[in-house]
Amino acid sequence: MSAESIIMGDACMIAHGAYISDADWHGIYDRAKPVGRTKPVVFEDNVWIGDSAIICKGVRIGKNSIIGAGAVVTKDVPPNSVFAGNPAILVKNLEKKDFNTRADFLADPIQLAKDFDALDKYSLENNTLLGWLRSLIMPDKLN
């Protein structure tokens, strides 16, 4: 939810249901005021936001940091740290080293496709047409 500015660095991940906003969306005293006061939100590179986290206006999340599921972030988060809770607090400092990022994972799409094909072949190697038909006629009962 951006009224003016939400800035994302490279290789950021945002999980389902996360809410990020740079505005109040109405004034405190004049609730008819359409946006209220805005402050930019900044995610530096390789930030990971957990499920249903809330990132409030004016927050900067430092490089390589992680925000836990359901956290409410009201203040800046330094680089290489894990924050969680309501309000979010420091849970852990991460070692400053080279992180394996989503950008690294997606850097070679041809190799990635080959790797996924190999995984599919391995996972499905025992599947047969006869086995599929048998599963339709006599499905296994879960106990």
N, CA, C and O atoms as a MOPAC input file, in Angstrom:
PM7 MOZYME 1SCF
protein

 N      0.85400 1    -1.17700 1     0.00000 1
 C      0.00000 1     0.00000 1     0.00000 1
 C      0.89800 1     1.23900 1     0.00000 1
 O      1.37300 1     1.67800 1     1.04700 1
 N      1.11700 1     1.78100 1    -1.17300 1
 C      2.00600 1     2.92600 1    -1.27300 1
 C      1.26000 1     4.17500 1    -1.71900 1
 O      0.65400 1     4.20200 1    -2.79000 1
 N      1.31000 1     5.20100 1    -0.89000 1
 C      0.76600 1     6.49800 1    -1.28000 1
 C      1.83800 1     7.30800 1    -2.00300 1
 O      1.52500 1     8.08500 1    -2.90600 1
 N      3.10100 1     7.13000 1    -1.61200 1
 C      4.19400 1     7.86400 1    -2.24200 1
 C      5.40200 1     7.00300 1    -2.55600 1
 O      5.85300 1     6.99400 1    -3.70200 1
 N      5.96000 1     6.25800 1    -1.56100 1
 C      7.23800 1     5.62000 1    -1.82800 1
 C      7.50100 1     4.38300 1    -0.95900 1
 O      7.61500 1     4.46900 1     0.26300 1
 N      7.59200 1     3.24800 1    -1.62600 1
 C      8.11900 1     2.02900 1    -1.02900 1
 C      9.23600 1     1.57800 1    -1.96100 1
 O      9.00200 1     1.32700 1    -3.14300 1
 N     10.44300 1     1.47700 1    -1.43000 1
 C     11.61500 1     1.16200 1    -2.24100 1
 C     12.10800 1    -0.23500 1    -1.87900 1
 O     12.32800 1    -0.53700 1    -0.70600 1
 N     12.28000 1    -1.08700 1    -2.88900 1
 C     12.72500 1    -2.46500 1    -2.69200 1
 C     14.11300 1    -2.65300 1    -3.28800 1
 O     14.35900 1    -2.28600 1    -4.43700 1
 N     15.01600 1    -3.22500 1    -2.50100 1
 C     16.32200 1    -3.59800 1    -3.01400 1
 C     16.23100 1    -4.88700 1    -3.81600 1
 O     15.13800 1    -5.39700 1    -4.06200 1
 N     17.36700 1    -5.40400 1    -4.21800 1
 C     17.42500 1    -6.63900 1    -4.99200 1
 C     17.20300 1    -7.86200 1    -4.10200 1
 O     17.54100 1    -7.85300 1    -2.91800 1
 N     16.63400 1    -8.90200 1    -4.68600 1
 C     16.50600 1   -10.23100 1    -4.08400 1
 C     15.71700 1   -10.24000 1    -2.77600 1
 O     16.01800 1   -11.03600 1    -1.88600 1
 N     14.71800 1    -9.37600 1    -2.64200 1
 C     13.86900 1    -9.37600 1    -1.45200 1
 C     12.77800 1   -10.44100 1    -1.59900 1
 O     12.34600 1   -10.74600 1    -2.71100 1
 N     12.33900 1   -10.99900 1    -0.47300 1
 C     11.25300 1   -11.97100 1    -0.46400 1
 C     10.17300 1   -11.47800 1     0.49500 1
 O     10.46200 1   -11.06800 1     1.61900 1
 N      8.93400 1   -11.52400 1     0.03600 1
 C      7.80600 1   -11.09100 1     0.85800 1
 C      6.78800 1   -12.21700 1     0.87600 1
 O      6.26500 1   -12.60800 1    -0.16700 1
 N      6.50900 1   -12.73900 1     2.06800 1
 C      5.59800 1   -13.87800 1     2.21100 1
 C      4.13900 1   -13.42300 1     2.14300 1
 O      3.82700 1   -12.23200 1     2.13600 1
 N      3.27100 1   -14.41700 1     2.09500 1
 C      1.83200 1   -14.20500 1     1.97900 1
 C      1.28900 1   -13.34500 1     3.12600 1
 O      1.65200 1   -13.53500 1     4.28700 1
 N      0.43200 1   -12.41600 1     2.78300 1
 C     -0.28800 1   -11.64200 1     3.78400 1
 C      0.49900 1   -10.52400 1     4.43700 1
 O     -0.00300 1    -9.87600 1     5.35500 1
 N      1.72100 1   -10.28200 1     3.98700 1
 C      2.48800 1    -9.17600 1     4.57100 1
 C      1.83500 1    -7.85100 1     4.16400 1
 O      1.31400 1    -7.71500 1     3.05800 1
 N      1.87400 1    -6.89200 1     5.06600 1
 C      1.27900 1    -5.57700 1     4.81300 1
 C      2.36600 1    -4.53100 1     4.97300 1
 O      2.99000 1    -4.42400 1     6.02900 1
 N      2.58700 1    -3.76600 1     3.92200 1
 C      3.62200 1    -2.73000 1     3.90800 1
 C      2.95100 1    -1.43500 1     3.49000 1
 O      2.28900 1    -1.38300 1     2.45400 1
 N      3.11800 1    -0.38900 1     4.29000 1
 C      2.46700 1     0.87200 1     3.96200 1
 C      3.34300 1     2.06100 1     4.33000 1
 O      4.03100 1     2.05400 1     5.35000 1
 N      3.30300 1     3.07900 1     3.47900 1
 C      4.04900 1     4.30800 1     3.72800 1
 C      3.15000 1     5.44100 1     4.22000 1
 O      3.58400 1     6.59100 1     4.26700 1
 N      1.90700 1     5.13600 1     4.58600 1
 C      0.95300 1     6.18700 1     4.97300 1
 C      0.00700 1     5.68900 1     6.06600 1
 O     -0.10400 1     4.49000 1     6.32300 1
 N     -0.66700 1     6.64400 1     6.69600 1
 C     -1.70400 1     6.32400 1     7.67800 1
 C     -3.04400 1     6.06600 1     7.00100 1
 O     -3.91600 1     5.41300 1     7.57600 1
 N     -3.20900 1     6.56700 1     5.80100 1
 C     -4.39500 1     6.44500 1     4.97200 1
 C     -5.55500 1     7.31200 1     5.43400 1
 O     -6.62300 1     7.29500 1     4.82200 1
 N     -5.36000 1     8.06000 1     6.49300 1
 C     -6.30800 1     9.11000 1     6.87700 1
 C     -5.65800 1     9.89000 1     8.01300 1
 O     -4.75900 1     9.38900 1     8.68800 1
 N     -6.11700 1    11.10800 1     8.21700 1
 C     -5.59700 1    11.90200 1     9.31600 1
 C     -6.06700 1    11.35500 1    10.65700 1
 O     -7.04700 1    10.61200 1    10.71800 1
 N     -5.37700 1    11.71900 1    11.72400 1
 C     -5.77200 1    11.26500 1    13.05800 1
 C     -7.02700 1    11.99000 1    13.51600 1
 O     -7.95500 1    11.36600 1    14.02900 1
 N     -7.06000 1    13.31200 1    13.33300 1
 C     -8.20600 1    14.10100 1    13.77900 1
 C     -9.21800 1    14.31800 1    12.66800 1
 O    -10.42200 1    14.38300 1    12.91900 1
 N     -8.72400 1    14.43000 1    11.42800 1
 C     -9.61100 1    14.60900 1    10.27900 1
 C     -9.58800 1    13.32200 1     9.47300 1
 O     -8.74700 1    13.15300 1     8.59000 1
 N    -10.49100 1    12.43100 1     9.76900 1
 C    -10.47800 1    11.11100 1     9.13500 1
 C    -10.95100 1    11.15200 1     7.68800 1
 O    -10.91000 1    10.13700 1     6.99300 1
 N    -11.39800 1    12.31500 1     7.23000 1
 C    -11.76600 1    12.46700 1     5.82700 1
 C    -10.54800 1    12.84000 1     4.98100 1
 O    -10.59600 1    12.77300 1     3.75300 1
 N     -9.45800 1    13.23100 1     5.64200 1
 C     -8.22100 1    13.55900 1     4.91800 1
 C     -7.74000 1    12.27400 1     4.24300 1
 O     -7.53700 1    11.27100 1     4.92600 1
 N     -7.55300 1    12.27700 1     2.91400 1
 C     -7.39200 1    11.02300 1     2.18500 1
 C     -6.15200 1    10.18600 1     2.48900 1
 O     -6.26700 1     8.96100 1     2.51900 1
 N     -4.99900 1    10.75800 1     2.71100 1
 C     -3.80800 1     9.93800 1     2.88400 1
 C     -3.16700 1    10.11800 1     4.24500 1
 O     -2.59500 1     9.16500 1     4.77400 1
 N     -3.23800 1    11.26300 1     4.81300 1
 C     -2.51900 1    11.51000 1     6.05300 1
 C     -1.05000 1    11.74700 1     5.75100 1
 O     -0.68100 1    11.97200 1     4.59800 1
 N     -0.22100 1    11.70000 1     6.76000 1
 C      1.20600 1    11.96700 1     6.61800 1
 C      1.93000 1    10.71400 1     6.11200 1
 O      1.71800 1     9.62400 1     6.64300 1
 N      2.77200 1    10.85800 1     5.10100 1
 C      3.50400 1     9.71700 1     4.56000 1
 C      4.98300 1     9.78000 1     4.93800 1
 O      5.53200 1    10.85600 1     5.17600 1
 N      5.61400 1     8.61100 1     4.98900 1
 C      7.06400 1     8.47700 1     5.15700 1
 C      7.47800 1     7.25900 1     4.34700 1
 O      6.81600 1     6.22400 1     4.42600 1
 N      8.55800 1     7.35100 1     3.56600 1
 C      8.93900 1     6.21900 1     2.71600 1
 C      9.35400 1     4.98500 1     3.51800 1
 O      9.87700 1     5.09400 1     4.62800 1
 N      9.11300 1     3.82200 1     2.93700 1
 C      9.56400 1     2.53500 1     3.46500 1
 C     10.68200 1     2.06100 1     2.53600 1
 O     10.54700 1     2.12000 1     1.31400 1
 N     11.78600 1     1.59100 1     3.12000 1
 C     12.92900 1     1.14500 1     2.31900 1
 C     13.33900 1    -0.25900 1     2.75900 1
 O     13.57700 1    -0.50900 1     3.94000 1
 N     13.41600 1    -1.15800 1     1.79800 1
 C     13.98400 1    -2.49000 1     2.00900 1
 C     15.31800 1    -2.51000 1     1.28300 1
 O     15.36500 1    -2.31300 1     0.06900 1
 N     16.39400 1    -2.74400 1     2.00900 1
 C     17.68200 1    -2.89700 1     1.36600 1
 C     17.74700 1    -4.29000 1     0.73800 1
 O     16.78300 1    -5.04800 1     0.84600 1
 N     18.85000 1    -4.64600 1     0.09000 1
 C     18.98100 1    -5.92000 1    -0.62200 1
 C     18.81700 1    -7.12700 1     0.30600 1
 O     19.21700 1    -7.10500 1     1.47000 1
 N     18.21400 1    -8.17900 1    -0.25400 1
 C     18.12200 1    -9.49000 1     0.39200 1
 C     17.34300 1    -9.48100 1     1.71000 1
 O     17.71200 1   -10.17300 1     2.65900 1
 N     16.28400 1    -8.70800 1     1.76300 1
 C     15.40200 1    -8.65800 1     2.93900 1
 C     14.32700 1    -9.72700 1     2.78300 1
 O     13.83300 1    -9.96700 1     1.68200 1
 N     13.96900 1   -10.36700 1     3.89600 1
 C     12.94200 1   -11.41000 1     3.89400 1
 C     11.87100 1   -11.01500 1     4.89900 1
 O     12.15600 1   -10.85200 1     6.08600 1
 N     10.63200 1   -10.86100 1     4.42300 1
 C      9.49300 1   -10.49000 1     5.26300 1
 C      8.59900 1   -11.72000 1     5.42400 1
 O      8.14200 1   -12.28100 1     4.42900 1
 N      8.34500 1   -12.14500 1     6.66700 1
 C      7.55200 1   -13.33600 1     6.95000 1
 C      6.05700 1   -13.12800 1     6.78300 1
 O      5.58300 1   -12.00000 1     6.63900 1
 N      5.31400 1   -14.24200 1     6.80500 1
 C      3.85100 1   -14.23700 1     6.66600 1
 C      3.20100 1   -13.23700 1     7.61500 1
 O      3.53500 1   -13.17100 1     8.79800 1
 N      2.27300 1   -12.46800 1     7.07700 1
 C      1.40800 1   -11.57700 1     7.85600 1
 C      2.15300 1   -10.52600 1     8.67500 1
 O      1.59100 1    -9.96300 1     9.61500 1
 N      3.39600 1   -10.25900 1     8.33200 1
 C      4.12200 1    -9.17800 1     9.01800 1
 C      3.55200 1    -7.83500 1     8.57500 1
 O      3.01700 1    -7.70100 1     7.47500 1
 N      3.67800 1    -6.85100 1     9.44800 1
 C      3.22700 1    -5.48600 1     9.14300 1
 C      4.44500 1    -4.57300 1     9.22200 1
 O      5.12600 1    -4.51700 1    10.24600 1
 N      4.71000 1    -3.86000 1     8.13100 1
 C      5.81500 1    -2.90400 1     8.08400 1
 C      5.20100 1    -1.51200 1     8.01100 1
 O      4.54000 1    -1.16800 1     7.03100 1
 N      5.42100 1    -0.71600 1     9.04900 1
 C      4.80200 1     0.60500 1     9.14300 1
 C      5.59700 1     1.66600 1     8.38700 1
 O      6.75300 1     1.46000 1     8.01700 1
 N      4.95700 1     2.78200 1     8.17300 1
 C      5.56800 1     3.87100 1     7.40800 1
 C      6.86800 1     4.34200 1     8.05900 1
 O      7.02900 1     4.30100 1     9.27900 1
 N      7.79000 1     4.79100 1     7.20300 1
 C      9.03400 1     5.36400 1     7.67800 1
 C     10.09300 1     4.37000 1     8.09500 1
 O     11.14000 1     4.77700 1     8.60000 1
 N      9.86000 1     3.07200 1     7.90400 1
 C     10.79000 1     2.04000 1     8.35100 1
 C     11.80300 1     1.72100 1     7.25500 1
 O     11.44600 1     1.62100 1     6.08100 1
 N     13.06600 1     1.56300 1     7.64400 1
 C     14.12800 1     1.08300 1     6.76000 1
 C     14.58000 1    -0.26700 1     7.31300 1
 O     14.92600 1    -0.38200 1     8.48900 1
 N     14.57200 1    -1.28400 1     6.45200 1
 C     15.02100 1    -2.61300 1     6.85700 1
 C     16.35700 1    -2.87700 1     6.17100 1
 O     16.45800 1    -2.87100 1     4.94400 1
 N     17.37700 1    -3.10900 1     6.99400 1
 C     18.73700 1    -3.25700 1     6.51200 1
 C     18.98800 1    -4.53000 1     5.73100 1
 O     18.24200 1    -5.50400 1     5.83400 1
 N     20.04300 1    -4.50400 1     4.95500 1
 C     20.45800 1    -5.59900 1     4.08400 1
 C     20.54500 1    -6.92600 1     4.85300 1
 O     21.04900 1    -6.98000 1     5.97500 1
 N     20.04500 1    -7.97800 1     4.22500 1
 C     20.09900 1    -9.35900 1     4.73500 1
 C     19.25000 1    -9.60400 1     5.97100 1
 O     19.38000 1   -10.65700 1     6.59600 1
 N     18.39700 1    -8.68100 1     6.34000 1
 C     17.60100 1    -8.85100 1     7.56000 1
 C     16.33300 1    -9.65600 1     7.30300 1
 O     15.83200 1    -9.73000 1     6.18100 1
 N     15.83200 1   -10.25400 1     8.37700 1
 C     14.64100 1   -11.10000 1     8.33400 1
 C     13.62400 1   -10.54400 1     9.32500 1
 O     13.96100 1   -10.20300 1    10.45800 1
 N     12.37400 1   -10.46200 1     8.87300 1
 C     11.27000 1   -10.05000 1     9.74000 1
 C     10.38100 1   -11.27400 1     9.93800 1
 O      9.88400 1   -11.84300 1     8.96600 1
 N     10.18000 1   -11.68000 1    11.18300 1
 C      9.41800 1   -12.88200 1    11.50000 1
 C      7.94600 1   -12.75900 1    11.16100 1
 O      7.40300 1   -11.66000 1    11.04900 1
 N      7.31100 1   -13.91300 1    10.99900 1
 C      5.88400 1   -13.96900 1    10.69900 1
 C      5.08900 1   -13.25100 1    11.79100 1
 O      5.32900 1   -13.45200 1    12.98100 1
 N      4.14600 1   -12.41600 1    11.37000 1
 C      3.27300 1   -11.70900 1    12.29900 1
 C      3.90400 1   -10.53800 1    13.02700 1
 O      3.25400 1    -9.92000 1    13.87000 1
 N      5.15600 1   -10.21700 1    12.72400 1
 C      5.82600 1    -9.09900 1    13.40300 1
 C      5.19900 1    -7.77400 1    12.99100 1
 O      4.68000 1    -7.63500 1    11.88400 1
 N      5.25400 1    -6.80200 1    13.90000 1
 C      4.81600 1    -5.44400 1    13.59700 1
 C      6.04200 1    -4.54400 1    13.74300 1
 O      6.51000 1    -4.28700 1    14.85300 1
 N      6.55000 1    -4.07400 1    12.61400 1
 C      7.79500 1    -3.30700 1    12.58900 1
 C      7.45900 1    -1.82200 1    12.55000 1
 O      6.87700 1    -1.32900 1    11.58400 1
 N      7.83400 1    -1.11700 1    13.61700 1
 C      7.54100 1     0.30700 1    13.72800 1
 C      8.79900 1     1.16600 1    13.68800 1
 O      8.71000 1     2.38700 1    13.56000 1
 N      9.96800 1     0.54300 1    13.79700 1
 C     11.24400 1     1.26900 1    13.82200 1
 C     12.23300 1     0.60200 1    12.87000 1
 O     12.03800 1    -0.54600 1    12.46800 1
 N     13.29200 1     1.32300 1    12.51200 1
 C     14.30100 1     0.79800 1    11.59600 1
 C     14.91600 1    -0.49700 1    12.11800 1
 O     15.05500 1    -0.70300 1    13.32300 1
 N     15.27900 1    -1.36500 1    11.16800 1
 C     15.91400 1    -2.64700 1    11.45100 1
 C     17.33000 1    -2.59600 1    10.87700 1
 O     17.49300 1    -2.34000 1     9.68400 1
 N     18.35200 1    -2.83200 1    11.69300 1
 C     19.71800 1    -2.77400 1    11.17700 1
 C     20.02300 1    -3.95300 1    10.24700 1
 O     19.32000 1    -4.96300 1    10.27100 1
 N     21.06900 1    -3.82000 1     9.43100 1
 C     21.45600 1    -4.92800 1     8.55100 1
 C     21.80000 1    -6.18400 1     9.35100 1
 O     22.18200 1    -6.11300 1    10.51900 1
 N     21.65400 1    -7.34100 1     8.68900 1
 C     22.07300 1    -8.63400 1     9.23400 1
 C     21.43800 1    -8.95400 1    10.58200 1
 O     22.12800 1    -9.35400 1    11.52000 1
 N     20.12400 1    -8.77600 1    10.67500 1
 C     19.45500 1    -9.05600 1    11.94100 1
 C     18.10100 1    -9.70500 1    11.71000 1
 O     17.53200 1    -9.62600 1    10.62100 1
 N     17.59800 1   -10.34800 1    12.75300 1
 C     16.27700 1   -10.96200 1    12.73700 1
 C     15.43000 1   -10.23300 1    13.77900 1
 O     15.82100 1   -10.12300 1    14.94100 1
 N     14.27200 1    -9.74000 1    13.35600 1
 C     13.33700 1    -9.05900 1    14.24300 1
 C     12.01800 1    -9.81400 1    14.23400 1
 O     11.59700 1   -10.30800 1    13.18700 1
 N     11.35400 1    -9.91200 1    15.38900 1
 C     10.06100 1   -10.58600 1    15.48800 1
 C      9.28200 1    -9.98900 1    16.65300 1
 O      9.84700 1    -9.31400 1    17.51400 1
 N      7.97900 1   -10.24700 1    16.66600 1
 C      7.13000 1    -9.81600 1    17.76900 1
 C      6.32000 1    -8.57900 1    17.44800 1
 O      6.40500 1    -8.01100 1    16.36000 1
 N      5.51700 1    -8.17200 1    18.45300 1
 C      4.67000 1    -6.99000 1    18.33700 1
 C      4.78300 1    -6.17000 1    19.62000 1
 O      4.22200 1    -6.54500 1    20.64900 1
 N      5.50400 1    -5.05700 1    19.56100 1
 C      6.28200 1    -4.54900 1    18.42700 1
 C      7.52800 1    -5.39600 1    18.20100 1
 O      8.02900 1    -6.05000 1    19.11500 1
 N      8.01300 1    -5.37100 1    16.97100 1
 C      9.17000 1    -6.19200 1    16.61200 1
 C     10.41000 1    -5.74600 1    17.38200 1
 O     10.68800 1    -4.55400 1    17.51400 1
 N     11.14700 1    -6.73400 1    17.88600 1
 C     12.40800 1    -6.47600 1    18.59700 1
 C     13.48600 1    -7.40100 1    18.02200 1
 O     13.18800 1    -8.38100 1    17.33900 1
 N     14.72400 1    -7.06900 1    18.31300 1
 C     15.84700 1    -7.87900 1    17.86000 1
 C     15.80400 1    -9.25300 1    18.52100 1
 O     15.72900 1    -9.36400 1    19.74500 1
 N     15.85200 1   -10.30200 1    17.68900 1
 C     15.87000 1   -11.66800 1    18.17700 1
 C     17.25900 1   -12.26900 1    18.01200 1
 O     17.71300 1   -13.06300 1    18.83700 1
 N     17.92900 1   -11.87100 1    16.92400 1
 C     19.23100 1   -12.45500 1    16.63000 1
 C     20.00100 1   -11.56500 1    15.66500 1
 O     19.42600 1   -10.97100 1    14.75300 1
 N     21.30500 1   -11.48000 1    15.87700 1
 C     22.19000 1   -10.85700 1    14.90200 1
 C     22.73700 1   -11.95500 1    14.00600 1
 O     23.16300 1   -13.00200 1    14.49500 1
 N     22.73000 1   -11.72900 1    12.71300 1
 C     23.25300 1   -12.69600 1    11.75600 1
 C     24.72400 1   -12.41500 1    11.50100 1
 O     25.15500 1   -11.26200 1    11.50400 1
 N     25.49000 1   -13.47200 1    11.28000 1
 C     26.90000 1   -13.30200 1    10.96600 1
 C     27.03200 1   -12.55700 1     9.64400 1
 O     26.28500 1   -12.81700 1     8.70100 1
 N     27.96500 1   -11.64800 1     9.58000 1
 C     28.20600 1   -10.92400 1     8.33500 1
 C     29.08100 1   -11.79400 1     7.43900 1
 O     30.29200 1   -11.89300 1     7.63300 1
 N     28.44600 1   -12.41400 1     6.46400 1
 C     29.15500 1   -13.25200 1     5.50900 1
 C     28.37400 1   -13.23500 1     4.20900 1
 O     27.34600 1   -12.56500 1     4.11200 1
 N     28.83900 1   -13.94500 1     3.23500 1
 C     28.12900 1   -14.00000 1     1.96700 1
 C     26.85400 1   -14.81700 1     2.12500 1
 O     26.89100 1   -15.97000 1     2.55500 1
 N     25.73300 1   -14.21100 1     1.77300 1
 C     24.44900 1   -14.88200 1     1.84400 1
 C     24.11800 1   -15.46500 1     0.47600 1
 O     24.44000 1   -14.86300 1    -0.54900 1
 N     23.48200 1   -16.62600 1     0.45200 1
 C     22.97000 1   -17.19600 1    -0.77900 1
 C     21.58800 1   -16.59500 1    -0.99000 1
 O     20.67800 1   -16.85900 1    -0.20300 1
 N     21.41300 1   -15.80000 1    -2.02600 1
 C     20.18300 1   -15.04200 1    -2.21800 1
 C     19.31500 1   -15.63200 1    -3.32000 1
 O     19.73800 1   -16.52600 1    -4.05300 1
 N     18.10400 1   -15.12000 1    -3.42500 1
 C     17.21100 1   -15.50200 1    -4.52600 1
 C     17.85300 1   -15.14000 1    -5.86100 1
 O     17.68800 1   -15.86600 1    -6.84100 1
 N     18.57200 1   -14.04400 1    -5.91200 1
 C     19.25400 1   -13.65800 1    -7.15200 1
 C     20.26200 1   -14.72400 1    -7.55300 1
 O     20.38800 1   -15.04100 1    -8.73500 1
 N     20.98400 1   -15.28300 1    -6.58000 1
 C     21.92300 1   -16.37300 1    -6.87200 1
 C     21.17300 1   -17.59800 1    -7.39500 1
 O     21.60200 1   -18.23100 1    -8.36000 1
 N     20.06700 1   -17.92100 1    -6.76100 1
 C     19.25700 1   -19.08300 1    -7.12800 1
 C     18.75800 1   -18.98000 1    -8.56900 1
 O     18.71800 1   -19.97500 1    -9.29100 1
 N     18.37800 1   -17.77300 1    -8.97800 1
 C     17.79400 1   -17.55300 1   -10.29700 1
 C     18.81400 1   -17.09000 1   -11.34600 1
 O     18.43800 1   -16.77800 1   -12.47600 1
 N     20.08600 1   -17.04400 1   -10.98300 1
 C     21.11100 1   -16.48200 1   -11.86200 1
 C     21.28800 1   -17.26400 1   -13.16200 1
 O     21.56800 1   -16.66800 1   -14.20200 1
 N     21.13100 1   -18.57700 1   -13.12300 1
 C     21.30700 1   -19.40300 1   -14.31100 1
 C     20.00900 1   -20.16500 1   -14.58500 1
 O     19.85700 1   -21.29900 1   -14.12900 1
 N     19.06800 1   -19.55900 1   -15.32400 1
 C     17.76100 1   -20.18200 1   -15.51400 1
 C     17.81200 1   -21.50800 1   -16.27200 1
 O     16.97200 1   -22.37700 1   -16.04100 1
 N     18.76900 1   -21.67700 1   -17.15900 1
 C     18.88000 1   -22.93100 1   -17.89900 1
 C     19.26400 1   -24.06800 1   -16.94700 1
 O     18.66600 1   -25.14300 1   -16.99200 1
 N     20.25400 1   -23.83200 1   -16.09200 1
 C     20.64300 1   -24.84000 1   -15.11100 1
 C     19.52200 1   -25.10000 1   -14.11600 1
 O     19.29900 1   -26.24100 1   -13.71300 1
 N     18.81300 1   -24.04100 1   -13.71600 1
 C     17.70200 1   -24.19700 1   -12.78200 1
 C     16.62200 1   -25.09800 1   -13.38100 1
 O     16.09300 1   -25.97000 1   -12.69200 1
 N     16.29400 1   -24.89300 1   -14.65500 1
 C     15.30500 1   -25.73800 1   -15.32100 1
 C     15.77100 1   -27.19300 1   -15.36800 1
 O     14.97600 1   -28.10500 1   -15.14200 1
 N     17.05400 1   -27.41400 1   -15.65900 1
 C     17.60300 1   -28.78000 1   -15.66700 1
 C     17.51500 1   -29.41100 1   -14.27800 1
 O     17.16800 1   -30.58500 1   -14.14200 1
 N     17.82800 1   -28.62700 1   -13.25400 1
 C     17.75700 1   -29.13700 1   -11.88100 1
 C     16.32400 1   -29.52300 1   -11.50400 1
 O     16.10200 1   -30.56400 1   -10.88500 1
 N     15.35100 1   -28.68100 1   -11.88000 1
 C     13.94700 1   -29.00000 1   -11.58500 1
 C     13.49400 1   -30.23100 1   -12.36200 1
 O     12.75000 1   -31.05200 1   -11.82500 1
 N     13.92600 1   -30.37700 1   -13.61800 1
 C     13.59000 1   -31.57600 1   -14.39200 1
 C     14.14800 1   -32.82500 1   -13.72100 1
 O     13.45800 1   -33.83800 1   -13.61100 1
 N     15.39700 1   -32.74900 1   -13.27300 1
 C     16.01800 1   -33.90100 1   -12.59900 1
 C     15.26500 1   -34.24000 1   -11.31500 1
 O     15.06600 1   -35.41600 1   -11.01000 1
 N     14.84600 1   -33.22500 1   -10.56100 1
 C     14.08100 1   -33.45800 1    -9.33800 1
 C     12.73800 1   -34.11500 1    -9.64800 1
 O     12.32200 1   -35.03800 1    -8.94800 1
 N     12.05700 1   -33.64000 1   -10.70000 1
 C     10.78200 1   -34.24700 1   -11.10600 1
 C     10.97700 1   -35.70900 1   -11.49700 1
 O     10.20100 1   -36.57200 1   -11.08600 1
 N     12.00200 1   -35.98500 1   -12.28300 1
 C     12.26700 1   -37.37000 1   -12.70600 1
 C     12.53100 1   -38.26200 1   -11.50200 1
 O     12.03700 1   -39.38800 1   -11.44200 1
 N     13.30000 1   -37.77100 1   -10.55000 1
 C     13.58800 1   -38.55300 1    -9.34200 1
 C     12.31700 1   -38.78600 1    -8.52900 1
 O     12.05300 1   -39.90200 1    -8.08100 1
 N     11.53500 1   -37.72800 1    -8.34400 1
 C     10.32600 1   -37.82500 1    -7.51600 1
 C      9.25800 1   -38.71600 1    -8.13800 1
 O      8.49400 1   -39.36400 1    -7.42300 1
 N      9.20200 1   -38.75000 1    -9.46400 1
 C      8.12700 1   -39.45900 1   -10.15600 1
 C      8.56900 1   -40.76900 1   -10.79000 1
 O      7.80800 1   -41.37100 1   -11.54700 1
 N      9.78700 1   -41.22400 1   -10.49600 1
 C     10.32800 1   -42.38900 1   -11.18500 1
 C      9.50600 1   -43.66000 1   -10.99000 1
 O      9.53100 1   -44.53100 1   -11.85900 1
 N      8.79500 1   -43.79400 1    -9.90500 1
 C      8.00400 1   -44.99900 1    -9.64600 1
 C      6.55300 1   -44.88200 1   -10.10800 1
 O      5.78400 1   -45.83300 1    -9.97100 1
 N      6.17100 1   -43.72300 1   -10.65500 1
 C      4.79700 1   -43.55800 1   -11.13700 1
 C      4.62200 1   -44.27100 1   -12.47300 1
 O      5.49500 1   -44.22600 1   -13.34000 1
 N      3.46800 1   -44.93500 1   -12.62000 1
 C      3.13800 1   -45.61700 1   -13.87300 1
 C      1.67600 1   -45.34100 1   -14.20700 1
 O      0.89800 1   -44.93400 1   -13.34500 1
 N      1.31500 1   -45.56500 1   -15.45500 1
 C     -0.07800 1   -45.41300 1   -15.85700 1
 C     -0.95900 1   -46.40900 1   -15.10200 1
 O     -2.04600 1   -46.06200 1   -14.63900 1
 N     -0.48200 1   -47.64800 1   -14.98200 1
 C     -1.23400 1   -48.67100 1   -14.25000 1
 C     -1.42400 1   -48.27000 1   -12.78200 1
 O     -2.50400 1   -48.45700 1   -12.22000 1
 N     -0.37800 1   -47.72400 1   -12.16800 1
 C     -0.48000 1   -47.27000 1   -10.78100 1
 C     -1.49100 1   -46.15600 1   -10.61700 1
 O     -2.22100 1   -46.12000 1    -9.62600 1
 N     -1.54200 1   -45.24700 1   -11.57600 1
 C     -2.50000 1   -44.14200 1   -11.51800 1
 C     -3.92600 1   -44.67000 1   -11.63400 1
 O     -4.81000 1   -44.26800 1   -10.87800 1
 N     -4.14500 1   -45.59500 1   -12.61100 1
 C     -5.48000 1   -46.16900 1   -12.77600 1
 C     -5.91300 1   -46.93000 1   -11.52000 1
 O     -7.06600 1   -46.83900 1   -11.09800 1
 N     -4.97600 1   -47.68200 1   -10.92600 1
 C     -5.26700 1   -48.41000 1    -9.69900 1
 C     -5.66700 1   -47.44100 1    -8.58500 1
 O     -6.57100 1   -47.74100 1    -7.80500 1
 N     -5.00700 1   -46.28500 1    -8.50200 1
 C     -5.32400 1   -45.30600 1    -7.44700 1
 C     -6.72500 1   -44.71900 1    -7.62500 1
 O     -7.35600 1   -44.31400 1    -6.64800 1
 N     -7.21600 1   -44.67000 1    -8.86900 1
 C     -8.56500 1   -44.17800 1    -9.10500 1
 C     -9.62300 1   -45.20600 1    -8.69800 1
 O    -10.68000 1   -44.86600 1    -8.16500 1
 N     -9.30600 1   -46.45800 1    -8.96600 1
 C    -10.27400 1   -47.53400 1    -8.69100 1
 C    -10.23700 1   -47.93000 1    -7.20800 1
 O    -11.28200 1   -48.10000 1    -6.58000 1
 N     -9.04300 1   -48.07100 1    -6.66400 1
 C     -8.88200 1   -48.51500 1    -5.27600 1
 C     -7.94000 1   -47.55700 1    -4.54500 1
 O     -6.78500 1   -47.90300 1    -4.30000 1
 N     -8.41400 1   -46.35900 1    -4.19300 1
 C     -7.52300 1   -45.41700 1    -3.49700 1
 C     -7.11100 1   -45.94900 1    -2.12100 1
 O     -7.87900 1   -46.63000 1    -1.44200 1
 N     -5.89600 1   -45.62300 1    -1.73600 1
 C     -5.42700 1   -45.99500 1    -0.39500 1
 C     -6.26200 1   -45.27600 1     0.64500 1
 O     -6.62400 1   -44.11200 1     0.47500 1
 N     -6.56200 1   -45.97900 1     1.72000 1
 C     -7.29600 1   -45.36000 1     2.80900 1
 C     -6.30900 1   -44.80700 1     3.80500 1
 O     -5.39300 1   -45.50900 1     4.23200 1
 N     -6.48700 1   -43.55300 1     4.18200 1
 C     -5.61800 1   -42.92300 1     5.18600 1
 C     -6.12300 1   -43.28100 1     6.56400 1
 O     -7.31400 1   -43.13800 1     6.84200 1
 N     -5.25100 1   -43.73900 1     7.42600 1
 C     -5.64000 1   -44.09800 1     8.79100 1
 C     -5.25000 1   -43.02500 1     9.74700 1
 O     -5.49600 1   -43.14800 1    10.94700 1

